[in-house]
Amino acid sequence: MFKAVANLSSCYSLQQQVTSTTHVQEHTLDLLITRYDQTIVLFAINPPLLSYHSLIVADCDHAPPATTMISFHPICNWQALYIDAFAADLQTSELLAVPIINV
């Protein structure tokens, strides 16, 4: 299982930040996975108190994406549609004039 997580992490440029045990039985069961370019400002693994698991506390930087995409989507006001004019346009359209040829 751990190799699968490691392989998946490397495919997406991620890294596991927890390097010590996080369970009372000395296992690393709790993960903190970040991007390789992210900086951990504060990192603490507190010993288990109310659970068998440690509390992982981290303060990570979070930069906005390098590029911001703005997309425009035209919106049609269907209430302003003149149905008779639309039907007339369809009747004179190439959609009805050109026969469909099966290839």
N, C-alpha and C positions, 0 to 999 in steps of 0.2 A: 504494500500500500504506500509506504513512504517513497519508494522509487517512482511510483506513478505520480505522486504529488510533485516530486522534484522534477520529473520530466515535463509535466504540465506547466510548472512554474517557469522553467527555462524557455519553453516555447513562447510564453507571453511576457518575457522579460520581468518576471516577478522573483522575489526572494523571501525566504522564511527568516524572520527576525528573531525568533525565539531559539536560543542556543542551549538553554538549560532545561532541567526537568520541570514539569508543571503539574505533576500528580503525586500524591503521597506515596505511591509505589515506584517512584523514580522513573516515570515515563514522561515523554514529551507528547501530551495529547492535545494541548491547546496551541494554536498557531496564530501568528500575526504575519500576514503576507502583504508585502508592499511592492511597489515598482522599484526597480534598481536605482532609479534616479531620485527616489524620495529620501528625505533625511529624517531620521528619528531624533527629535529634539530631546525628549525625555523618555526613558524606558525603565520600567521597574516590573519585576515579577514578585508579587507579594506571596508569602507562604499561605497554604490553605488554612482557612479559619472555619467557615461554615460548611464547606464542601470538601471533597477530595481533590479538587482542582485549585490551582493557583489563580490569583487575579492578575491579569496582565494589564498594565497601564502604559499607554504610549501617547505621545504628542507628536503628530506627523505634520510636516508641511504639506500644503495642498495648493498647488499652482493651477490657475485656470488653463484650459487647453491652449496650445500655441496658436491655433487658428480658430476663428469662430465663423461658422457657416451661417449665412442668412439666406433663407429661402422664402420665396414669395409664391403663394398659391392663389391663383385667380378663383374668385368665388362668384358663382352665377346666382343672380337674384331670380329664382324660379317664379316668384309672384309677378314679375314684370314680363314674363314670357307670353307672347301673343301666340296662342296655340294655332289659330288659323294660318298665320304667316309662317309658322314653323312647319306645319303640314304641307303648305304650298312649296316651301323650299325643299322639303324632302321629295316631293313629286318631281321636281326638276333637277334633282341631284343625280350625279353620276352613280351613286349607290344603287339607284333603281334602273338607270339607263344601261349600264354595262352588265351583260350576263355573267354569271359565275361559271367558270370552266374548271372542272375537276381534273387535276393532273395526275 
